Every structure is written in C-alpha cells, then in structure tokens.
Amino acid sequence: MSDIIRLWIEITHNPAFRSGGWAYVLAEGRALLGAAGGERTASAERVTLAGLVGALTAAPAGAYVEVRSTSPLVIAAPLRMDATDPPTEDLELWAQLAAALKARSVAFARIASAPRTPPAFAAAWADLARDKVKNGGAFRAAIPKINLGKAGVPG
C-alpha cells in the first residue's frame, strides 16, 4: 500500500429538479479506481455526504487520504460536524461520514479545476450522474478502468 492516497471528488446538484450527482477518482500509487452516483429528490448536502462517504470508504481503513475538491460543500463537511450548529437532517449519512473519518487520517484541500485534470474528470462524471438520476432514480456505478486512464492523474 502506498503511503498517501489521493482522492478527487466533485459534486453537482440541480436545485430545480432536486437531483444531484457525485464522482470520485482515487489514486493509490499507480492504481486508480473511481465511482459515480447520485440521488433524485435530494438536497445538495445529502448528495455531498453520499459521495464523500462512498469515496472515503473506498480507501482502506488506517490509510492517510488527501481529499481534494473544488466543492465548498465537500471541504466544509468535516467542519460542519464540529460546528456549534450540528446537522439535523441526513443523520445516517453524517454517522457514516464520522465513522469513515475516524477510520482514516484525512486531510481536505480546496483546489481549482483545469482541463484534463482529475477534478475536471470527476466533475464530468458527476454531471453525467446527475443527469442520469434526473430521469431514472438513484444509482451508483464504478467508473470503468479504461475511462480512469483519461482522468489526468499526475504520476
């Protein structure tokens, strides 16, 4: 196992349709994996939590994970758990996030997106997931390995 696992995650939400999608790319050394998913009739916070839980639990327990995202909701999620105004909705997802964070050493960093980079790749898959759930309901699927090769993950 590599010392550091890099994780790029992006979220997209359409408030008019209350549908959202998420996608992540996880790099452990040269090994890549990723998934995309989404929910219909969900808040942006719920979509963020579902994506973050799915992404973090893809990393092995005990790992050091660097989470990188352009999304302020992703970056703020762990801070919200420690806030004086605790969450009152989606408590099952907040509990899963707390367990995932406790089982791993996790650092969060907000980054900028640029073409042909992991955040741009994840954002495109999150958009696809959002559009898919708008018409068909909740889902989650692995991103095919052949597609992950185009994620632009630095070596």
N, C-alpha and C positions, 0 to 999 in steps of 0.2 A: 504494500500500500504506500502511496505517495504521502509525503508529509503534509501537503496542503491540497485541499480540494477546492477548486474554483467553481462557483455556481453563479450563472447569469440567469436572472428571472425577470420576466416582463408580464405586465397585466394590462388588459384593456377592458373597458366597460362602456356600454351604451345605455345611458340613463333613460332614454325614451323607451327602449324595449326591456330594460332591466335585465339585460343579458351581458355576460362577460366571459372573457377567456384569459387563460394564463398559459405560459410556456416557459420551460427552463432548459438550459444546457449545463451539464455537469461534467467537469474535466478532472480526472484523477490521473495525473501523469499524462500519458498519451491516450488513455482510454476515455471515450466520450459516451455519454448517454443523455437522453432528453425525453421529455414528455410534454404533451399539451392537453388541455382540458378546459372545461367551462361549465357554467350553470345558467339556466334560464330562470328568470324571475328572481334574481339575486342582487344584493347591493354590491357596490364596488368593494367594500370592506370584506364581505363574505368571499368574493372571488379571489381577493388578495390572500386571505387566510387559507383557502383551499389550495391555491397554487403554492404558497410558501410551505405549508405542511407537506404537500406531495414532494416538493423539491428537497426539503431538508431530510425527510425520511428516506430519500434515495441514497443519501450519503451514509456510510456506516457509522454506527454508534462509536463514540470515542474519537471521531475524526475532528480535525481542525478545518472548518469550512469558511471560505471567504465568499460572502453573498454580495453580488454586485447587481445594481439595478438603476434604471432611470426613474423608476416609480417612487414618488414620495410616500405612497401608502406602504410599500414593501419596507422601505427604510424605517418608517415610523412604527411598524408593528411591534417590535420588541419594546420600544419606549412606551407605547400605549399600555402594555401590560403592567408597567411600573408606575403609571400615572395616578394622580390622586382621584381622577375620574375614571374608574375602571369600566371596561366594556359591560354592557347589559344584554347584548344580542350575540348570537352565534357562539354561545359559551362552550359548546362541544369542540368547535374548531380552535378556540382560544386555549382550551385544555390540551388539545393535541399539539398546538404550537409550543406551549410551555414544556411539554414532555420532550418534544424534538429538540428544543434549545438546550434543555438540561442534559440531554444525552450526548451533546456535541459541543465543542468550543466553536462559537460562531462570531464572526466579525462582519458588520454591514458597512457598505460603502456606496454612496450615490455616485453614479458615473454618467457621462454623456454618451449618447449614441452616435455612431458614424456608420456609413455604408460598409457592408461586408465585415461586420464585427458580430460577436456573439449577442450583444443586446439588440442589434437590428434583426438578426436571425430569429431570436426569441420573440421579438415584437411582431414579426410577420406571422409566426405560428400562433401567437396569442390572438391576432386579428382573425386568422382562419378559424380558430376555436370559437371565438365569439360569434362569428357568422354561422358556424355550424350549429351551435346551440340555439340560436335565434329561431332556426327552422326545425330543429329536431329534438331538443331537450339535452339534458346533462350527459356528458361523456368524458372519458379520459383515455388517451392512447399514447403509446410510445412513439417518439419520432424515429422514423427508420434510419438505420446506421448510414445508409448511402446519403441521406439528406444531412445528417450531422457532419459529414465531411465538408459540407459547404458553410458551416457555422462561422468560420473565420477565427477559430480558437488559436491564439498565439502559442507557439511551441515552447 
